[in-house]
Amino acid sequence: MKKIAREFVAADIMTKNVICVAKDADLRDLGKLFLAKGITGAPVIDRDGDICGVISQTDLLYYQLTRDDEFVVPSDFYQSARVEGRPLAKGFQIEDVNTATVEEVMTPVVHAVIASTPVATIAKLMTQRRIHRVIVRREMKVVGIISALDVLRVFGGAPQKKSAKPKAAARPGPKSKGKARAKASPRLKTARIRKRHAA
């Protein structure tokens, strides 16, 4: 029997095998991970594997736009600097050696639910908090993640993949008539040929 929307719980729609990031991970590595995995956010865990925050592409962008570790005062460094007694060639600039970690940029507030939380409650939480994803936890461990799209699928009537119809129930279409005739039994084929000769 097909479930109706209000009967679904977090465990029915969550994505398992969630990609988590360590709180002491380098932000440059985090950016590479987001690109490689095609994700826009991830739960943050501590050394014990307990959830301690979340981080998203928005957090990374905000950090890059608000950081103040760049030169804003004119300097004659490039004119006076020497490498092996010779002045620097044109085009040199100071390399960004920022080594901020995920913990410094993450959002420490975690919106989490347990596996038995009704989907209607999750939808209400997302609406009230204006968030696009919630974490599913077992105690302090991450066991799943639910996006706003997952919730929409439930209320849209397509939470699960439909099972394919048995092959025996399928009827051949117009394009498959030739194939159906080719698979006819030899006896029927012979009977048709004899009938034509008799005519």
SEGU-418835 format. One record per residue (C-alpha): residue number from 0; x, y, z. Coordinates in steps of 0.5 Angstrom, whole numbers, plus 500, padded with zeros to 3 digits. Each point is the difference from the previous one (the first is absolute). Layout:
BEGIN
   seq    xx    yy    zz
   NUM     X     Y     Z
...
This chain:
BEGIN
   seq    xx    yy    zz
     0   500   500   500
     1   503   507   498
     2   501   505   506
     3   497   507   500
     4   505   506   501
     5   498   500   507
     6   502   493   502
     7   508   501   497
     8   505   501   506
     9   507   503   499
    10   503   493   499
    11   496   499   494
    12   503   505   496
    13   506   502   503
    14   507   499   496
    15   505   495   503
    16   507   500   500
    17   501   507   501
    18   506   504   498
    19   503   503   507
    20   506   505   501
    21   504   500   506
    22   500   507   504
    23   508   500   499
    24   500   500   492
    25   503   505   496
    26   495   505   496
    27   504   498   494
    28   499   493   500
    29   493   501   502
    30   499   504   494
    31   503   495   495
    32   495   495   504
    33   494   504   498
    34   502   500   493
    35   502   493   499
    36   494   497   504
    37   495   505   497
    38   497   502   506
    39   499   507   503
    40   500   498   508
    41   502   495   505
    42   499   498   507
    43   507   502   505
    44   502   494   505
    45   505   500   505
    46   506   495   501
    47   495   496   504
    48   495   500   494
    49   495   504   503
    50   496   506   496
    51   502   506   502
    52   498   505   495
    53   499   501   492
    54   503   503   495
    55   498   503   493
    56   502   503   494
    57   497   506   502
    58   504   500   507
    59   507   499   495
    60   497   506   496
    61   499   505   506
    62   506   498   503
    63   504   502   494
    64   496   507   499
    65   501   502   507
    66   507   498   502
    67   505   505   501
    68   507   497   499
    69   502   503   494
    70   504   506   499
    71   497   507   500
    72   506   505   501
    73   504   501   494
    74   507   497   501
    75   507   500   496
    76   501   493   502
    77   501   498   493
    78   505   505   498
    79   504   499   506
    80   500   492   500
    81   506   496   497
    82   501   493   499
    83   507   498   499
    84   502   507   500
    85   495   502   494
    86   494   504   500
    87   493   496   499
    88   498   499   493
    89   493   504   498
    90   494   496   502
    91   502   497   507
    92   494   501   505
    93   500   497   507
    94   497   493   501
    95   493   499   504
    96   503   496   506
    97   493   500   503
    98   499   494   504
    99   493   500   503
   100   497   494   502
   101   493   498   499
   102   498   501   508
   103   502   508   499
   104   495   500   494
   105   494   495   502
   106   493   502   503
   107   500   497   507
   108   493   499   500
   109   497   493   497
   110   493   499   498
   111   499   492   501
   112   495   495   501
   113   499   493   502
   114   499   495   495
   115   492   499   502
   116   499   507   499
   117   494   501   496
   118   501   504   493
   119   494   505   502
   120   504   502   506
   121   507   501   496
   122   496   504   495
   123   498   504   505
   124   507   501   503
   125   503   502   493
   126   495   505   499
   127   500   503   507
   128   508   500   500
   129   500   502   493
   130   505   494   499
   131   501   496   494
   132   503   493   503
   133   499   497   507
   134   505   494   503
   135   497   494   502
   136   504   497   506
   137   500   494   505
   138   503   503   507
   139   505   505   497
   140   502   496   494
   141   498   502   493
   142   496   494   497
   143   497   504   494
   144   498   507   497
   145   493   503   497
   146   500   505   495
   147   494   505   498
   148   499   496   494
   149   500   493   503
   150   494   503   504
   151   497   503   494
   152   500   493   497
   153   496   497   505
   154   494   506   500
   155   501   500   492
   156   498   492   500
   157   506   497   498
   158   504   498   506
   159   503   494   497
   160   501   496   494
   161   495   497   496
   162   501   492   499
   163   500   498   493
   164   494   496   497
   165   501   492   499
   166   502   499   493
   167   494   495   499
   168   495   506   501
   169   503   504   495
   170   497   500   493
   171   504   501   494
   172   500   507   496
   173   499   501   493
   174   508   500   499
   175   500   493   503
   176   495   496   496
   177   506   498   496
   178   504   497   505
   179   493   497   503
   180   499   496   494
   181   507   498   499
   182   500   497   507
   183   493   496   498
   184   501   492   501
   185   502   496   494
   186   493   497   500
   187   496   506   499
   188   505   503   494
   189   499   493   496
   190   492   501   501
   191   500   507   497
   192   504   498   494
   193   496   494   499
   194   494   504   500
   195   503   505   495
   196   501   494   495
   197   493   498   501
   198   497   506   498
